[in-house]
Amino acid sequence: MKQHELRPAPGSKHKSKRVGRGDGSGHGSFSGRGQKGQKARAGGGVRPGFEGGQLPLSKRLPQKRGFANIFSIDYSIVNVGRLSLFEPGTEVTPERLIAVGLIKSLSNPVKMLGDGELKHPLTVKAHKFSDKARSKIEAAGGRVEVLA
């Protein structure tokens, strides 16, 4: 195949609609714009969202307030009471928490909160601990290790 033999796929090219070229063209007199009115004029038409003077939907809906802090850190939260499913003396890491289904992924840091009771000692490794969680783990004879 040579460069001069290249052709577009059949049906992919259309002739442009030439409007305003007389009645014989099929697009004469009003040029496909109908008769009179705002949409028939040059530069005519209404802005997007305009509803004929009715209060537009965008203004009728309640305004969303506040802002999203782009520096906030989303933690995967685990309560101390959920750790009772581990055997006594186990080292609880984020990888182990994923394995048992307490957190979904390692993309967020892990934070331990103090809801629930812990009966046996565990070594818990997480990125952050609440004071209550720390005291409950240590009261059960366990150790707390903060990950970087």
URBEL-V243310 format. One record per pair of residues at least 24 apart in sequence whose C-alpha atoms are under 10 Angstrom apart, sorted by the first residue. I is the first residue (numbers start at 0). GAP is how many residues later the second one is. Records with the same first field share a line. If there is no record, write none. Layout:
I: GAP  GAP
This chain:
72: 35  36
73: 33  34  35  36  37
74: 32  33  34  35  36  37  52  53
75: 26  27  28  29  30  31  32  33  34  35  36  51
76: 25  26  31  32  33  34  35  36  51  52
77: 24  25  32  33  34  35  36  37  48  51  55
78: 32  33  34  35  36  37  38  39  51  54
79: 32  33  34  35  36  37  38  44  49  52  53  54  56  57
80: 32  33  34  35  36  37  38  52  55  56
81: 33  34  35  36
82: 29  33  34  35  36  37  39  41  54
83: 32  33  34  35  36  37  38
84: 33
85: 34  35  36
86: 33  34  35
87: 31  32  33  34  35  54
88: 31  32  33  34  35  52  53  54
89: 30  31  32  33  34  52
90: 30  31  32  33  34  51  52  53
91: 30  31  32  33  34  52  53
92: 30  31  32  33  34  52  54
93: 30  31  32  33  53
108: 38  39
109: 36  37
110: 35
117: 24
